[in-house]
Amino acid sequence: MYCCNLTGRLPCGAGWRRAAGGPLLSAAWLSAALLQPSPAAAQVPRSKNEDVPSLADSSRHAARLPVLAGSVAVVYPAGLYLLGRSWYTGERVPLHWFNDWPEWKQLDKAGHFWTAFHESRAAVDLLGWAGVAERRSRWYGSFVGFLLQSPIELLDGRSPAYGASPGDLAANLAGSVGLLTQQLAWGQVRLMPKVSFHRSPYAAQRPDVLGRTLPERLLKDYNGQTYWVCADVGAWLPAGSRWPRWLQPAVGYGADQLLYNDPARNQAAGLRAYRQYYLSVDVDLRRVPTRSQVLRRVFYVASLVHLPAPALEWNARRGWHGHGLYY
């Protein structure tokens, strides 16, 4: 699963805690993408001549690639080690599997997809920054998300209360393949997965599971998470089109009344979990013209998040209804 201690199967105070390593490692990896001189430009297809760098570029890139490789070789294993020591504090058992696909309306799987996609996106851009040829950076970088996320399942697989999840591995792979497919088809990301969050009333009822503080709830409370796909419509239109590239239609998915993962316990609390579907728009800040390198870096990281906007929601309870500003 995507976040820590989410299934509700563990009693309070249990030694094992489900890891939030996915988003934490993703944040560290995406922060590394800020090393690029112009991350926003990395989403634009490179010309054929850019695969044959000048002597000056070759010298500069020759220094970047070892630094990048060395940083990953040190930081990622250290991160896994610290994750294992801090989050997995209880008894360890032999590796085993657990099918958690029916749980949490699959929002945890959406989280795995989102995390693997953006880790892979950062890897492709960082490899391009380091001077790796376009074709190689696309193929090698696109599977970094899957490779970074999958070892976490080994830690989950040794938990007596959980287990390695085939669904999580499939979602990790789907995120990496989703990025690679777009890179091969268009040379850029035109369908961007994003996430938004709002406070829900359920975390206060189960703070041990859904989080006490805002940072914990960001990771644990699926009731507040909405996952989006935002379409860069302008990329499909003729060059002379007046469609603003920063304005992008978006479709979203979420769920509500996820207090307990067990439907019977949820119903006993007077709740019945249901799915939510959204139509909205998003602002792609990477398309906002600016000469500031700092703003370009900020906009690159901000492309992870769907910004607040008006939205239409459909669910089986209420049908269609609107939100003046949804996040």
Residue frames relative to the residue before (quaternion, step in Angstrom):
aa qw qx qy qz dx dy dz
M 1.0000 0.0000 0.0000 0.0000 0.00 0.00 0.00
Y 0.6346 -0.6071 0.3581 0.3171 3.52 -1.29 0.49
C 0.8161 0.1961 -0.0778 0.5381 3.59 0.94 -0.75
C 0.6588 -0.5677 0.3497 0.3484 3.50 -1.30 0.26
N 0.8837 0.0322 0.0022 0.4669 3.54 -1.20 0.72
L 0.3386 0.8037 -0.4326 0.2288 3.55 0.97 0.88
T 0.6262 0.6097 -0.3600 0.3263 3.56 1.00 -0.55
G 0.4101 -0.7193 0.4774 0.2942 3.58 1.10 -0.43
R 0.5067 0.6525 -0.4340 0.3593 3.59 1.24 0.15
L 0.6740 0.4937 -0.3012 0.4596 3.57 1.16 -0.53
P 0.4295 -0.6585 0.5358 0.3079 3.59 -1.04 0.62
C 0.6408 -0.5109 0.3912 0.4187 3.55 -1.25 0.40
G 0.8015 0.2754 -0.2218 0.4822 3.52 -1.04 0.85
A 0.3839 0.7164 -0.5015 0.2964 3.60 1.18 0.19
G 0.5697 -0.6493 0.3901 0.3189 3.52 -1.06 0.78
W 0.7111 0.4274 -0.2625 0.4927 3.58 1.03 -0.74
R 0.0609 -0.7783 0.6245 0.0222 3.54 -1.03 0.84
R 0.4649 -0.6828 0.4872 0.2832 3.55 -0.84 0.97
A 0.4495 -0.7435 0.4265 0.2514 3.59 -0.73 0.98
A 0.2648 -0.7008 0.6371 0.1812 3.47 -1.28 0.63
G 0.2355 0.8319 -0.4799 0.1487 3.55 1.17 0.51
G 0.5652 0.6209 -0.3883 0.3798 3.58 1.07 -0.65
P 0.7553 0.3747 -0.2400 0.4811 3.60 0.55 -1.04
L 0.6244 0.5422 -0.3559 0.4354 3.60 1.04 -0.66
L 0.6867 0.4569 -0.2864 0.4876 3.57 0.90 -0.91
S 0.6072 0.5510 -0.3524 0.4511 3.57 1.08 -0.68
A 0.6467 0.5208 -0.3259 0.4520 3.58 0.93 -0.86
A 0.6584 0.5023 -0.3129 0.4651 3.59 0.97 -0.82
W 0.6678 0.5064 -0.3011 0.4549 3.54 0.96 -0.89
L 0.6816 0.4767 -0.2912 0.4726 3.58 0.92 -0.86
S 0.5831 0.5562 -0.3775 0.4563 3.56 1.13 -0.52
A 0.6117 0.5509 -0.3477 0.4488 3.58 1.09 -0.66
A 0.5868 0.5880 -0.3671 0.4184 3.57 1.14 -0.58
L 0.5616 0.6098 -0.3885 0.4022 3.58 1.19 -0.37
L 0.5198 0.6356 -0.4166 0.3902 3.60 1.25 -0.21
Q 0.5564 0.6191 -0.4002 0.3833 3.58 1.17 -0.46
P 0.5376 -0.6228 0.4517 0.3450 3.57 -1.05 0.67
S 0.8073 -0.0120 0.0434 0.5885 3.59 0.97 -0.77
P 0.1870 -0.8308 0.5132 0.1069 3.60 0.26 1.21
A 0.6264 0.5584 -0.3576 0.4097 3.59 0.95 -0.76
A 0.6507 0.5306 -0.3249 0.4353 3.56 1.02 -0.73
A 0.5687 0.6211 -0.3839 0.3788 3.57 1.16 -0.44
Q 0.6277 0.5378 -0.3429 0.4463 3.59 1.19 -0.37
V 0.6190 0.5280 -0.3506 0.4637 3.60 1.23 -0.21
P 0.5200 -0.6522 0.4327 0.3419 3.64 -0.80 0.89
R 0.3953 -0.7130 0.5276 0.2389 3.54 -0.99 0.83
S 0.5047 -0.6291 0.4866 0.3357 3.56 -1.14 0.54
K 0.6677 -0.5178 0.3500 0.4043 3.55 -1.22 0.44
N 0.6456 0.5419 -0.3273 0.4271 3.57 1.04 -0.75
E 0.5941 0.5975 -0.3737 0.3878 3.59 1.14 -0.46
D 0.5872 0.5517 -0.3810 0.4535 3.57 1.23 -0.20
V 0.6936 0.3557 -0.2599 0.5699 3.62 1.32 -0.08
P 0.1169 -0.8505 0.5089 0.0634 3.60 0.30 1.24
S 0.5742 -0.5658 0.4654 0.3655 3.53 -1.30 0.41
L 0.6833 -0.4701 0.3493 0.4360 3.57 -1.32 0.19
A 0.6443 0.5153 -0.3269 0.4609 3.58 1.01 -0.80
D 0.6550 0.5005 -0.3137 0.4713 3.58 0.97 -0.85
S 0.6390 0.5405 -0.3292 0.4372 3.57 0.96 -0.85
S 0.6549 0.5107 -0.3127 0.4610 3.57 0.98 -0.83
R 0.6713 0.4907 -0.2995 0.4678 3.55 0.94 -0.90
H 0.6779 0.4900 -0.2948 0.4620 3.59 0.91 -0.88
A 0.6000 0.5794 -0.3614 0.4168 3.57 1.08 -0.71
A 0.6766 0.4680 -0.2914 0.4882 3.58 1.13 -0.58
R 0.6470 0.5576 -0.3252 0.4059 3.57 1.09 -0.64
L 0.6690 0.5436 -0.3236 0.3902 3.57 0.82 -0.94
P 0.6678 0.4710 -0.3326 0.4708 3.68 0.83 -0.76
V 0.6203 0.5332 -0.3475 0.4585 3.59 1.05 -0.71
L 0.6598 0.5055 -0.3009 0.4676 3.57 0.95 -0.91
A 0.6849 0.4813 -0.2902 0.4637 3.58 0.84 -0.97
G 0.6670 0.5044 -0.3077 0.4539 3.57 0.94 -0.83
S 0.6326 0.5349 -0.3318 0.4513 3.57 1.03 -0.79
V 0.6683 0.4885 -0.3010 0.4735 3.57 0.91 -0.92
A 0.6592 0.5336 -0.3097 0.4300 3.58 0.95 -0.89
V 0.7066 0.4260 -0.2585 0.5024 3.58 1.13 -0.58
V 0.7264 0.4781 -0.2616 0.4187 3.56 0.73 -1.11
Y 0.7024 0.4911 -0.3051 0.4152 3.61 0.77 -0.94
P 0.6675 0.4638 -0.3326 0.4782 3.68 0.79 -0.78
A 0.6306 0.5229 -0.3384 0.4630 3.58 1.03 -0.73
G 0.6410 0.5275 -0.3195 0.4570 3.56 1.03 -0.78
L 0.6502 0.5048 -0.3118 0.4746 3.58 0.99 -0.83
Y 0.6436 0.5257 -0.3260 0.4507 3.56 0.98 -0.83
L 0.6802 0.4780 -0.2882 0.4752 3.56 0.89 -0.95
L 0.6127 0.5426 -0.3447 0.4597 3.57 1.05 -0.71
G 0.6753 0.4998 -0.2942 0.4557 3.56 0.91 -0.91
R 0.6996 0.4671 -0.2757 0.4652 3.57 1.02 -0.74
S 0.7374 0.4310 -0.2394 0.4618 3.59 1.05 -0.69
W 0.7612 0.3744 -0.2093 0.4863 3.59 0.87 -0.89
Y 0.7544 0.3303 -0.1816 0.5374 3.58 1.00 -0.79
T 0.0883 0.8606 -0.4853 0.1266 3.53 0.25 1.33
G 0.6527 0.5424 -0.3160 0.4241 3.61 1.20 -0.12
E 0.7892 -0.2765 0.2411 0.4925 3.50 -1.26 -0.49
R 0.2161 -0.7597 0.5992 0.1307 3.56 -1.12 0.69
V 0.1493 -0.7842 0.6011 0.0386 3.52 -1.03 0.91
P 0.6672 -0.4722 0.3554 0.4534 3.61 -1.20 0.16
L 0.6445 -0.5458 0.3793 0.3780 3.53 -1.18 0.65
H 0.1156 0.7722 -0.6173 0.0960 3.58 -0.89 0.98
W 0.4391 -0.7089 0.5068 0.2187 3.54 -1.31 0.40
F 0.0539 -0.7781 0.6251 0.0291 3.54 -1.24 0.55
N 0.3146 -0.7531 0.5511 0.1735 3.57 -0.87 0.99
D 0.0085 -0.8250 0.5639 -0.0358 3.58 -0.28 1.26
W 0.2691 0.8067 -0.4932 0.1835 3.59 1.22 0.34
P 0.7023 0.4782 -0.3137 0.4239 3.68 0.82 -0.79
E 0.6018 0.6315 -0.3453 0.3460 3.60 1.18 -0.37
W 0.8826 0.1455 -0.0888 0.4382 3.53 -1.37 0.53
K 0.5497 -0.6489 0.3780 0.3659 3.57 1.14 0.71
Q 0.6001 -0.6206 0.3157 0.3937 3.57 1.19 0.74
L 0.3583 0.7372 -0.5064 0.2676 3.61 1.14 0.38
D 0.5954 0.5484 -0.3757 0.4513 3.58 1.11 -0.53
K 0.6322 0.5204 -0.3320 0.4683 3.60 1.09 -0.68
A 0.6044 0.5309 -0.3501 0.4798 3.58 1.09 -0.68
G 0.6420 0.5250 -0.3184 0.4593 3.58 1.05 -0.75
H 0.6378 0.5098 -0.3276 0.4754 3.57 1.01 -0.76
F 0.6346 0.5252 -0.3279 0.4626 3.59 0.96 -0.85
W 0.6668 0.5162 -0.2958 0.4488 3.57 0.85 -1.04
T 0.6833 0.4955 -0.2928 0.4492 3.58 0.87 -0.97
A 0.6822 0.4808 -0.2965 0.4643 3.60 0.83 -0.96
F 0.6184 0.5506 -0.3467 0.4407 3.59 0.99 -0.79
H 0.7514 0.4109 -0.2395 0.4574 3.58 0.71 -1.03
E 0.5754 0.5330 -0.3902 0.4823 3.59 1.12 -0.42
S 0.6609 0.4925 -0.3023 0.4788 3.58 0.98 -0.83
R 0.6279 0.5347 -0.3363 0.4547 3.59 0.98 -0.79
A 0.6565 0.4946 -0.3101 0.4778 3.57 0.95 -0.86
A 0.6473 0.5293 -0.3233 0.4432 3.59 0.99 -0.81
V 0.6371 0.5177 -0.3286 0.4670 3.60 0.95 -0.84
D 0.6929 0.4776 -0.2832 0.4600 3.57 0.88 -0.93
L 0.6561 0.5057 -0.3140 0.4639 3.59 1.00 -0.77
L 0.6413 0.5055 -0.3305 0.4733 3.58 1.01 -0.72
G 0.6281 0.5136 -0.3345 0.4793 3.57 1.06 -0.69
W 0.6266 0.5324 -0.3187 0.4715 3.58 1.05 -0.80
A 0.7066 0.4577 -0.2554 0.4754 3.57 1.07 -0.76
G 0.6134 -0.6126 0.3304 0.3732 3.58 1.26 0.17
V 0.4156 0.6901 -0.4924 0.3297 3.60 1.22 0.22
A 0.5773 -0.6103 0.4161 0.3480 3.57 -0.99 0.86
E 0.6592 -0.5673 0.3286 0.3684 3.53 -1.08 0.80
R 0.6839 0.4891 -0.3019 0.4493 3.60 0.79 -0.97
R 0.6791 0.4820 -0.2952 0.4683 3.58 0.91 -0.89
S 0.6516 0.5126 -0.3376 0.4457 3.60 0.90 -0.83
R 0.6362 0.5253 -0.3338 0.4559 3.60 1.03 -0.70
W 0.7198 0.4434 -0.2640 0.4643 3.58 0.78 -1.00
Y 0.7014 0.4533 -0.2850 0.4705 3.59 0.80 -0.92
G 0.7072 0.4881 -0.2773 0.4298 3.56 0.81 -0.98
S 0.6321 0.5807 -0.3430 0.3815 3.57 1.00 -0.78
F 0.7281 0.4152 -0.2522 0.4836 3.60 1.08 -0.54
V 0.4059 0.7184 -0.4747 0.3064 3.58 1.27 0.09
G 0.6233 0.5516 -0.3496 0.4302 3.60 0.95 -0.79
F 0.6596 0.4955 -0.3029 0.4771 3.57 0.92 -0.89
L 0.6821 0.4906 -0.2896 0.4584 3.58 0.94 -0.88
L 0.6658 0.4934 -0.3128 0.4642 3.60 1.02 -0.69
Q 0.7150 0.4760 -0.2564 0.4432 3.57 0.96 -0.86
S 0.6562 0.5911 -0.3236 0.3395 3.57 0.89 -0.93
P 0.6276 0.5392 -0.3748 0.4182 3.67 0.89 -0.64
I 0.5570 0.5983 -0.4009 0.4136 3.59 1.15 -0.44
E 0.6036 0.5612 -0.3544 0.4417 3.58 1.14 -0.60
L 0.5850 0.5582 -0.3771 0.4516 3.59 1.14 -0.49
L 0.6433 0.4947 -0.3208 0.4884 3.57 1.05 -0.72
D 0.6450 0.5061 -0.3182 0.4759 3.59 0.97 -0.82
G 0.6596 0.5510 -0.3035 0.4114 3.56 1.03 -0.85
R 0.6984 0.4296 -0.2802 0.4993 3.57 1.22 -0.24
S 0.4818 0.6325 -0.4467 0.4103 3.53 1.29 0.36
P 0.4455 -0.7097 0.4676 0.2814 3.63 -0.76 0.92
A 0.7198 0.4456 -0.2552 0.4671 3.60 1.13 -0.52
Y 0.7510 0.3384 -0.1990 0.5309 3.59 1.20 -0.32
G 0.1698 -0.7716 0.5947 0.1489 3.56 -0.61 -1.15
A 0.6052 -0.5348 0.4356 0.3973 3.53 -1.26 0.37
S 0.2848 -0.7992 0.5178 0.1103 3.55 -0.89 0.96
P 0.3775 -0.7118 0.5419 0.2391 3.62 -0.68 1.01
G 0.6307 0.5458 -0.3341 0.4391 3.58 1.05 -0.72
D 0.6347 0.5192 -0.3284 0.4688 3.57 1.05 -0.75
L 0.6492 0.5105 -0.3172 0.4661 3.57 0.95 -0.86
A 0.6501 0.5117 -0.3181 0.4630 3.58 0.99 -0.84
A 0.6600 0.4959 -0.3118 0.4704 3.60 0.97 -0.80
N 0.6104 0.5373 -0.3473 0.4670 3.60 1.05 -0.72
L 0.6768 0.4878 -0.2894 0.4694 3.57 0.90 -0.96
A 0.6371 0.5330 -0.3311 0.4476 3.58 1.00 -0.81
G 0.6346 0.5297 -0.3362 0.4513 3.59 1.01 -0.74
S 0.6736 0.4834 -0.2935 0.4759 3.57 0.94 -0.87
V 0.6687 0.4885 -0.2992 0.4740 3.58 0.93 -0.88
G 0.6109 0.5580 -0.3472 0.4415 3.59 1.07 -0.69
L 0.6578 0.4842 -0.3010 0.4921 3.56 1.04 -0.76
L 0.6624 0.5131 -0.3102 0.4491 3.60 0.88 -0.93
T 0.6356 0.5462 -0.3352 0.4304 3.58 0.93 -0.87
Q 0.6837 0.4726 -0.2892 0.4749 3.57 0.92 -0.85
Q 0.6364 0.5293 -0.3337 0.4510 3.56 1.00 -0.76
L 0.6938 0.4628 -0.2814 0.4746 3.58 0.95 -0.84
A 0.6937 0.4868 -0.2819 0.4499 3.59 0.99 -0.79
W 0.8428 0.1661 -0.0224 0.5114 3.57 0.83 -1.02
G 0.4196 -0.7116 0.4705 0.3101 3.59 1.17 -0.33
Q 0.7609 0.2009 -0.1373 0.6016 3.58 1.25 0.27
V 0.5196 -0.6098 0.4911 0.3420 3.55 -1.32 0.19
R 0.0722 -0.8039 0.5903 0.0111 3.56 -0.69 1.13
L 0.7272 0.2767 -0.1868 0.5998 3.58 1.25 -0.41
M 0.0602 -0.8552 0.5144 -0.0221 3.57 -0.05 1.33
P 0.3069 -0.7248 0.5826 0.2024 3.62 -0.74 0.99
K 0.0165 0.7886 -0.6136 0.0363 3.55 -0.99 0.89
V 0.2568 -0.7527 0.5869 0.1517 3.54 -1.30 0.23
S 0.0512 -0.7613 0.6427 0.0683 3.56 -1.22 0.51
F 0.1718 -0.7947 0.5781 0.0687 3.55 -1.24 0.43
H 0.0110 0.7538 -0.6569 -0.0135 3.52 -1.21 0.70
R 0.5765 -0.5818 0.4418 0.3661 3.57 -1.18 0.49
S 0.1568 -0.7656 0.6163 0.0974 3.55 -1.10 0.75
P 0.5497 -0.6333 0.4237 0.3425 3.61 -1.14 0.42
Y 0.5926 0.6372 -0.3495 0.3474 3.59 1.22 -0.29
A 0.5658 0.6105 -0.3959 0.3878 3.59 1.10 -0.54
A 0.6413 0.5302 -0.3297 0.4460 3.58 1.01 -0.75
Q 0.6539 0.5119 -0.3143 0.4599 3.61 1.15 -0.52
R 0.7880 0.1018 -0.0718 0.6029 3.61 1.17 -0.53
P 0.0387 -0.8566 0.5138 0.0271 3.60 0.57 1.07
D 0.5981 0.5718 -0.3750 0.4180 3.61 1.09 -0.58
V 0.7416 0.3832 -0.2032 0.5118 3.57 1.10 -0.70
L 0.7967 0.3211 -0.1478 0.4903 3.58 0.83 -1.00
G 0.6411 -0.5774 0.3028 0.4049 3.58 1.27 0.06
R 0.3383 -0.7367 0.5565 0.1821 3.53 -1.11 0.80
T 0.7695 0.2959 -0.1526 0.5450 3.56 0.81 -1.02
L 0.6776 -0.4923 0.3545 0.4158 3.56 -1.27 0.30
P 0.6528 0.4938 -0.3489 0.4565 3.67 0.83 -0.76
E 0.6431 0.5099 -0.3320 0.4650 3.61 0.98 -0.75
R 0.6730 0.4992 -0.3030 0.4540 3.57 0.94 -0.85
L 0.5690 0.5852 -0.3797 0.4354 3.57 1.10 -0.62
L 0.7349 0.4132 -0.2180 0.4916 3.57 1.03 -0.82
K 0.7998 0.3936 -0.1542 0.4263 3.56 0.91 -0.93
D 0.7235 0.4641 -0.2587 0.4407 3.59 0.97 -0.79
Y 0.2387 -0.8030 0.5336 0.1161 3.57 -0.17 1.29
N 0.5413 0.6206 -0.4086 0.3936 3.60 1.15 -0.41
G 0.7369 0.4207 -0.2251 0.4789 3.58 1.10 -0.66
Q 0.6169 0.5614 -0.3458 0.4297 3.58 1.25 -0.20
T 0.0144 -0.7565 0.6537 0.0135 3.54 -1.09 0.82
Y 0.1927 -0.7834 0.5840 0.0901 3.56 -0.86 0.99
W 0.1674 -0.8183 0.5499 0.0045 3.52 -0.89 1.09
V 0.1364 -0.7017 0.6790 0.1670 3.50 -1.42 0.24
C 0.1311 -0.8100 0.5714 0.0138 3.55 -0.62 1.22
A 0.2575 -0.8077 0.5208 0.1008 3.58 -0.72 1.12
D 0.3173 -0.7238 0.5878 0.1729 3.54 -0.89 1.03
V 0.1892 -0.8379 0.5040 0.0896 3.57 0.38 1.30
G 0.6357 0.5717 -0.3324 0.3981 3.57 0.95 -0.85
A 0.5945 0.5874 -0.3680 0.4076 3.58 1.14 -0.52
W 0.6993 0.4457 -0.2705 0.4890 3.60 1.18 -0.47
L 0.6223 0.5647 -0.3319 0.4285 3.59 1.26 -0.31
P 0.6451 -0.5163 0.3788 0.4169 3.60 -1.20 0.39
A 0.6693 -0.5414 0.3386 0.3798 3.54 -1.19 0.62
G 0.7169 0.4577 -0.2620 0.4560 3.59 1.04 -0.68
S 0.3930 0.7408 -0.4718 0.2722 3.58 1.25 0.08
R 0.3870 -0.7271 0.5229 0.2192 3.55 -1.13 0.71
W 0.3832 0.7151 -0.5006 0.3020 3.59 1.22 0.16
P 0.3788 -0.7286 0.5132 0.2498 3.64 -0.72 0.96
R 0.4438 -0.7281 0.4557 0.2553 3.58 -0.61 1.14
W 0.6305 0.5538 -0.3426 0.4224 3.61 1.13 -0.52
L 0.6709 0.4733 -0.2964 0.4879 3.61 1.20 -0.39
Q 0.0440 0.8365 -0.5368 0.1011 3.57 -0.48 1.21
P 0.4272 -0.6697 0.5396 0.2789 3.61 -0.89 0.90
A 0.0915 -0.8055 0.5852 0.0160 3.56 -1.12 0.70
V 0.1429 -0.7381 0.6508 0.1062 3.55 -1.19 0.68
G 0.1227 -0.8267 0.5489 0.0172 3.56 -0.94 0.91
Y 0.1641 -0.7684 0.6124 0.0876 3.53 -1.31 0.43
G 0.1325 0.7763 -0.6086 0.0975 3.57 -1.00 0.88
A 0.2356 -0.7457 0.5981 0.1750 3.56 -1.30 -0.26
D 0.1769 -0.7873 0.5847 0.0838 3.54 -1.22 0.47
Q 0.7898 0.2914 -0.2689 0.4679 3.53 -1.37 0.45
L 0.3663 0.7013 -0.5091 0.3388 3.56 1.01 0.90
L 0.0820 0.8127 -0.5678 0.1016 3.56 0.45 1.21
Y 0.7719 0.0966 -0.0410 0.6271 3.56 0.98 -0.93
N 0.4876 -0.6531 0.4898 0.3094 3.52 -1.13 0.61
D 0.6456 0.4957 -0.3088 0.4921 3.58 1.16 -0.54
P 0.4417 -0.7204 0.4576 0.2767 3.67 -0.54 1.08
A 0.6359 0.5376 -0.3451 0.4331 3.62 1.00 -0.74
R 0.6717 0.4699 -0.2991 0.4884 3.60 0.93 -0.83
N 0.6140 0.5475 -0.3446 0.4521 3.56 1.07 -0.70
Q 0.6751 0.4868 -0.2859 0.4748 3.57 0.94 -0.91
A 0.6189 0.5427 -0.3420 0.4533 3.59 1.07 -0.69
A 0.6774 0.4529 -0.2756 0.5099 3.57 1.21 -0.53
G 0.5675 -0.6241 0.3709 0.3884 3.58 1.29 0.14
L 0.6148 0.5454 -0.3348 0.4609 3.60 1.24 0.39
R 0.0486 -0.7631 0.6431 0.0418 3.53 -1.26 0.52
A 0.3689 -0.7745 0.4718 0.2039 3.55 -0.31 1.29
Y 0.0082 0.7964 -0.6041 0.0277 3.57 -1.06 0.75
R 0.5025 -0.6579 0.4879 0.2768 3.54 -1.28 0.54
Q 0.1707 -0.7672 0.6121 0.0870 3.55 -1.26 0.57
Y 0.1167 -0.7840 0.6087 0.0344 3.56 -1.01 0.89
Y 0.1442 -0.8275 0.5426 0.0086 3.56 -0.93 0.95
L 0.1328 -0.7118 0.6794 0.1187 3.50 -1.37 0.52
S 0.1519 0.7874 -0.5775 0.1532 3.55 -0.77 1.02
V 0.3790 -0.6552 0.5744 0.3117 3.54 -1.31 -0.40
D 0.1660 -0.7712 0.6042 0.1124 3.55 -1.27 0.31
V 0.3308 -0.7043 0.5891 0.2179 3.54 -1.25 0.48
D 0.2164 -0.7656 0.5954 0.1119 3.56 -0.67 1.15
L 0.2911 -0.8067 0.4907 0.1541 3.55 -0.13 1.30
R 0.5537 0.6107 -0.4027 0.3979 3.61 1.15 -0.43
R 0.6795 0.4843 -0.2825 0.4732 3.59 1.22 -0.50
V 0.5161 0.6131 -0.4315 0.4142 3.59 1.25 0.04
P 0.4182 -0.7312 0.4692 0.2653 3.63 -0.55 1.07
T 0.2073 0.7529 -0.6077 0.1441 3.55 -0.94 0.91
R 0.3524 -0.7236 0.5530 0.2153 3.55 -1.15 0.64
S 0.5413 0.6412 -0.3902 0.3789 3.56 1.27 -0.18
Q 0.3892 -0.7192 0.5293 0.2261 3.57 -0.73 1.07
V 0.6109 0.5540 -0.3517 0.4430 3.58 1.08 -0.71
L 0.6743 0.4846 -0.2950 0.4728 3.58 0.89 -0.94
R 0.6180 0.5397 -0.3538 0.4490 3.61 1.00 -0.69
R 0.6515 0.5018 -0.3133 0.4750 3.56 0.99 -0.79
V 0.6493 0.5097 -0.3115 0.4707 3.57 0.97 -0.88
F 0.6700 0.5000 -0.3024 0.4579 3.59 0.90 -0.90
Y 0.5995 0.5628 -0.3578 0.4425 3.58 1.08 -0.68
V 0.6969 0.4435 -0.2725 0.4933 3.58 0.85 -0.95
A 0.6323 0.5457 -0.3324 0.4381 3.59 1.05 -0.74
S 0.5669 0.6090 -0.3885 0.3960 3.60 1.18 -0.37
L 0.5030 0.6245 -0.4287 0.4161 3.59 1.28 0.07
V 0.7721 0.4010 -0.1363 0.4738 3.54 1.11 -0.83
H 0.3641 -0.6820 0.5897 0.2336 3.54 -1.11 0.78
L 0.3492 -0.7648 0.5078 0.1881 3.56 -0.64 1.12
P 0.6258 -0.5466 0.3853 0.4014 3.63 -1.09 0.57
A 0.1412 0.7789 -0.5918 0.1519 3.57 -0.94 0.96
P 0.6130 -0.5091 0.4223 0.4322 3.60 -1.20 0.26
A 0.0151 -0.8136 0.5803 -0.0315 3.58 -1.06 0.72
L 0.2829 -0.6909 0.6338 0.2023 3.50 -1.34 0.49
E 0.1307 -0.7937 0.5916 0.0555 3.58 -0.92 0.93
W 0.0683 -0.7523 0.6513 0.0721 3.51 -1.20 0.68
N 0.1384 0.7514 -0.6419 0.0651 3.55 -1.04 0.82
A 0.6601 -0.5558 0.3470 0.3675 3.54 -1.24 0.46
R 0.6179 0.5607 -0.3444 0.4303 3.60 1.21 -0.37
R 0.8425 0.1881 -0.0350 0.5037 3.55 0.71 -1.13
G 0.4356 -0.6771 0.4823 0.3452 3.58 1.21 -0.20
W 0.7746 -0.3004 0.2490 0.4977 3.56 -1.08 -0.80
H 0.2034 0.7422 -0.6301 0.1035 3.56 -1.09 0.76
G 0.4335 -0.7451 0.4665 0.1982 3.55 -1.18 0.59
H 0.2094 -0.7213 0.6435 0.1478 3.52 -1.38 0.37
G 0.4414 -0.7048 0.4879 0.2654 3.57 -0.74 1.01
L 0.7687 -0.0536 0.0529 0.6352 3.55 1.11 -0.75
Y 0.0212 -0.8248 0.5640 -0.0327 3.57 -0.43 1.21
Y 0.0810 0.7729 -0.6260 0.0642 3.55 -1.08 0.81
